[in-house]
């Protein structure tokens, strides 16, 4: 018990975004319509609880398409896939549902459109992240990845007359802006997207942490270690001078974190379900928290449509991508 904890301040917005909601619903609808197993390439979203819940319902998560039996139903994760993965899935004759977040698809469409016009690309993102692999895999060449400002100096496009910049959707807004500025400084004619690639949910959650952090003594972020946007929230709070930790579940909370802390800030990454937030609140109450208060914040009303073929009377043919 820590008698010093007066209040838990809940960030608003937090947790699931429209792309995550849609991706999970695609898997659940596929299970309900076609029965288990439903195969999912990569974790549908980067959250341990969500993945385990779907596994229990009959989803099987794979990385290699060779692990999927012929004739199966396959779902692409919210992070998107390369053209090579998409083609291999078609060739293998799977019934395919694409749960790629529409905001990631927007980046893919932009890359395809500008590539036809002769553009090369600088991509700001984290090497090895599935979204980055999917976006870079839209083309066989001509996309140059930069992870930080130092990388910009080493980028070597074949030409600079037609050069565009694209961004992983879940980056730190501030870091991405700094790297983009370095790209502009080196390549003054670089074309930038009409709307920034960083998604609305990533932006909103980071903005909420910026407001919350100065008001609290400690920030807890609910999110899995693999979640890019969750990691960015923890880093942001830390950068703003507030001690912060990220937890996959309430079990990971440590009593010593709360010693001498009177106000606790709590948020959740875009792939973390609200049930985990409630479990963290209950654990912090057990540590001595007296009250919980929601911050004022943006109310998100965006909802993305589901792909065709998930209505009960609408079964797609093998090899179809929705």
C-alpha positions in Angstrom: 0.0 0.0 0.0 1.2 3.5 -0.8 -0.8 6.1 1.0 0.8 8.8 -1.1 -1.2 7.9 -4.3 -4.0 10.4 -4.6 -5.2 10.0 -8.2 -4.9 8.0 -11.4 -5.2 10.3 -14.4 -6.5 8.5 -17.5 -5.3 9.7 -20.9 -7.9 10.5 -23.5 -7.9 9.0 -26.1 -6.1 5.8 -25.4 -6.3 2.1 -26.5 -7.8 0.7 -29.6 -7.9 2.7 -32.8 -10.2 2.1 -35.8 -7.6 0.0 -37.7 -7.1 -2.3 -34.8 -10.8 -2.7 -34.2 -11.3 -3.6 -37.9 -8.4 -6.1 -38.0 -9.6 -8.0 -34.9 -13.2 -8.0 -36.2 -12.0 -9.4 -39.6 -10.4 -12.4 -37.8 -13.4 -12.9 -35.5 -15.9 -12.7 -38.4 -13.8 -15.2 -40.5 -13.8 -17.6 -37.5 -17.5 -17.3 -37.1 -18.2 -17.7 -40.8 -15.7 -20.3 -41.9 -14.8 -22.0 -38.6 -11.4 -22.7 -37.1 -8.7 -22.7 -38.0 -8.2 -19.3 -39.6 -4.6 -18.5 -40.5 -3.2 -15.1 -39.8 0.1 -13.9 -41.3 2.0 -12.3 -38.4 0.4 -11.1 -35.2 -2.9 -9.4 -36.3 -1.9 -6.5 -34.1 1.0 -6.2 -31.7 -0.6 -7.2 -28.5 -0.1 -10.4 -26.5 -3.6 -10.4 -24.9 -5.4 -9.9 -28.3 -3.3 -12.6 -30.0 -3.9 -15.1 -27.2 -7.6 -14.4 -27.2 -7.8 -15.1 -30.9 -5.6 -18.2 -30.6 -8.1 -19.5 -28.1 -10.9 -19.0 -30.6 -9.1 -20.9 -33.4 -6.7 -18.4 -35.1 -3.3 -19.8 -36.0 -0.5 -17.2 -36.4 2.2 -17.9 -38.9 5.1 -16.1 -40.6 5.7 -18.4 -43.6 2.9 -19.0 -46.0 4.3 -22.5 -46.5 2.9 -23.3 -43.1 -0.7 -22.7 -44.3 -2.5 -25.7 -45.8 -3.9 -25.5 -49.3 -7.5 -24.2 -49.4 -7.2 -22.4 -46.1 -8.5 -18.9 -45.2 -5.7 -16.5 -44.6 -5.8 -13.0 -43.1 -3.1 -10.4 -43.6 -2.2 -8.5 -40.4 -3.0 -4.8 -39.8 0.6 -3.9 -40.7 0.3 -4.8 -44.4 2.4 -7.1 -46.6 4.8 -6.8 -49.5 3.7 -7.5 -53.1 5.8 -10.7 -53.0 3.8 -12.1 -50.0 0.5 -11.0 -51.6 1.4 -12.8 -54.9 2.6 -15.9 -53.1 -0.7 -16.1 -51.2 -2.6 -15.7 -54.5 -0.5 -18.4 -56.1 -1.2 -20.8 -53.3 -4.9 -20.3 -53.8 -5.9 -19.2 -50.3 -9.1 -17.4 -49.5 -7.6 -14.1 -48.4 -8.9 -11.3 -46.3 -6.7 -8.2 -46.0 -6.8 -6.6 -42.5 -4.1 -4.0 -43.5 -5.0 -0.7 -41.8 -6.5 1.6 -44.4 -4.0 4.3 -43.3 -1.2 1.9 -44.2 -2.9 1.1 -47.5 -3.0 4.8 -48.2 0.8 4.8 -48.0 1.0 1.8 -50.3 -1.2 3.4 -52.8 0.8 6.6 -52.8 4.0 4.6 -53.3 2.5 2.7 -56.3 1.2 5.9 -57.9 4.4 7.9 -57.6 6.6 4.9 -58.6 4.7 4.9 -61.9 5.7 8.5 -62.3 9.4 7.6 -61.9 9.8 8.5 -58.2 12.2 7.0 -55.7 11.4 7.2 -52.0 13.0 7.9 -48.6 11.1 5.9 -46.0 11.3 7.0 -42.4 10.8 4.0 -40.2 12.2 1.2 -38.0 14.1 -1.6 -39.8 12.5 -5.0 -39.4 9.1 -3.7 -38.4 6.4 -5.5 -40.5 4.8 -2.3 -41.6 8.1 -1.1 -43.0 8.8 -4.4 -44.7 5.3 -4.3 -46.2 5.6 -0.7 -47.5 9.2 -1.2 -48.8 8.0 -4.4 -50.4 5.5 -2.6 -52.6 8.5 -2.0 -55.0 11.4 -4.2 -56.0 13.8 -1.2 -55.6 14.0 2.5 -55.1 12.9 2.8 -51.5 15.6 3.9 -49.1 15.0 3.4 -45.3 16.2 6.0 -42.8 15.8 5.3 -39.1 17.3 8.6 -37.8 18.9 11.9 -38.8 22.3 10.3 -39.3 20.9 7.8 -41.8 19.7 10.7 -44.0 23.3 11.7 -44.8 24.0 8.2 -46.1 20.8 7.7 -48.2 21.8 7.4 -51.9 18.9 7.5 -54.3 19.9 7.1 -57.9 18.4 10.5 -58.7 16.9 13.4 -56.8 14.7 15.1 -59.3 11.8 12.8 -58.4 12.1 11.9 -54.8 9.3 11.5 -52.2 9.2 10.8 -48.5 6.9 8.3 -46.8 6.6 7.4 -43.1 5.8 4.4 -40.9 2.4 5.3 -39.4 3.3 4.6 -35.8 6.4 6.7 -35.2 7.1 9.4 -32.7 5.6 12.5 -34.3 8.5 14.7 -33.0 11.2 12.2 -34.2 9.6 11.8 -37.6 9.4 15.6 -38.0 13.0 16.0 -37.1 14.1 13.3 -39.6 11.8 14.8 -42.3 13.4 18.2 -41.7 16.8 16.5 -42.3 15.5 14.9 -45.5 14.2 18.3 -46.7 17.5 19.9 -45.9 19.5 17.4 -47.9 16.9 17.0 -50.7 15.1 20.4 -51.0 12.9 19.2 -53.8 11.6 16.1 -52.0 7.9 15.6 -52.3 5.9 15.1 -49.1 2.5 13.5 -48.7 -0.5 15.8 -48.7 -1.5 14.4 -45.4 1.1 13.2 -43.0 1.5 9.4 -42.9 1.6 9.1 -39.1 -1.9 8.0 -38.3 -4.5 10.1 -36.4 -4.5 7.6 -33.5 -0.7 7.7 -33.0 -0.8 11.5 -33.1 -3.8 11.8 -30.7 -2.3 9.4 -28.1 1.1 11.2 -28.2 -0.7 14.6 -27.9 -2.6 13.3 -24.8 0.7 12.1 -23.2 2.2 15.5 -23.8 -0.7 17.1 -21.9 -0.8 14.4 -19.2 2.9 14.0 -18.4 3.5 17.4 -16.7 0.6 16.8 -14.4 1.8 13.4 -13.0 4.7 11.8 -11.2 4.7 8.6 -13.1 3.3 7.4 -16.5 2.2 3.8 -17.1 1.7 2.7 -20.7 -0.3 -0.4 -21.4 1.2 -2.1 -24.4 3.2 -5.1 -25.7 7.0 -4.9 -26.2 6.5 -5.4 -30.0 4.0 -2.4 -30.3 5.8 0.5 -32.0 3.2 3.1 -31.0 3.1 1.9 -27.4 6.9 2.2 -27.1 6.8 5.7 -28.5 4.3 6.7 -25.8 6.6 5.5 -23.0 9.6 7.2 -24.6 7.7 10.5 -25.0 6.7 10.6 -21.4 10.3 9.9 -20.4 11.6 12.6 -22.8 9.2 15.1 -21.1 10.9 14.3 -17.8 8.3 12.0 -16.3 9.3 8.5 -15.1 7.5 6.0 -17.3 7.1 2.2 -17.7 5.3 0.0 -20.2 3.5 -3.1 -19.1 1.9 -5.9 -21.1 -0.5 -6.6 -18.1 -1.2 -5.6 -14.6 1.0 -8.4 -13.3 4.1 -6.5 -14.5 3.5 -3.5 -12.2 6.0 -3.2 -9.4 5.1 -1.6 -6.1 8.4 0.3 -5.9 7.5 2.3 -9.0 4.8 4.0 -7.0 6.7 4.9 -3.8 6.5 8.6 -3.2 4.3 9.2 -6.2 1.0 11.0 -5.6 -0.4 11.2 -9.1 -0.2 8.4 -11.7 -0.8 8.9 -15.5 -2.2 5.9 -17.4 -2.5 5.4 -21.1 -2.6 2.5 -23.6 -1.2 2.0 -27.1 -3.5 1.6 -30.1 -3.4 -2.2 -30.0 -4.0 -2.5 -26.2 -7.6 -3.5 -25.2 -9.4 -1.5 -22.5 -9.8 -4.6 -20.3 -6.1 -4.4 -19.6 -6.4 -0.7 -18.6 -9.1 -1.6 -16.1 -6.9 -4.4 -14.6 -4.1 -1.9 -14.2 -6.4 0.5 -12.5 -7.5 -2.1 -10.0 -3.9 -3.1 -9.3 -3.0 0.6 -8.7 -6.0 0.9 -6.4 -4.6 -2.0 -4.5 -1.4 -0.1 -4.2 -3.3 2.8 -2.5 -4.8 4.9 -5.3 -7.9 6.8 -4.1 -9.5 8.1 -7.2 -9.5 7.8 -11.0 -10.1 10.8 -13.3 -10.4 10.9 -17.1 -8.7 13.7 -18.9 -10.6 15.8 -21.4 -9.5 14.8 -24.9 -10.4 14.2 -28.5 -13.2 11.8 -29.1 -12.4 9.5 -32.0 -15.3 8.5 -34.2 -13.5 7.1 -37.2 -14.6 3.6 -38.3 -13.2 1.7 -41.2 -15.4 -0.6 -43.4 -14.8 -4.3 -43.3 -13.7 -6.1 -46.5 -16.3 -7.8 -48.6 -16.9 -11.5 -48.2 -17.5 -11.5 -44.4 -21.2 -11.4 -44.5 -22.8 -14.8 -43.8 -24.2 -15.0 -47.4 -21.1 -13.8 -49.2 -18.3 -16.4 -49.6 -15.3 -15.4 -51.7 -13.7 -17.7 -54.1 -10.1 -19.1 -53.4 -7.4 -16.6 -54.3 -9.7 -13.6 -53.8 -8.3 -10.7 -51.8 -10.8 -8.4 -50.1 
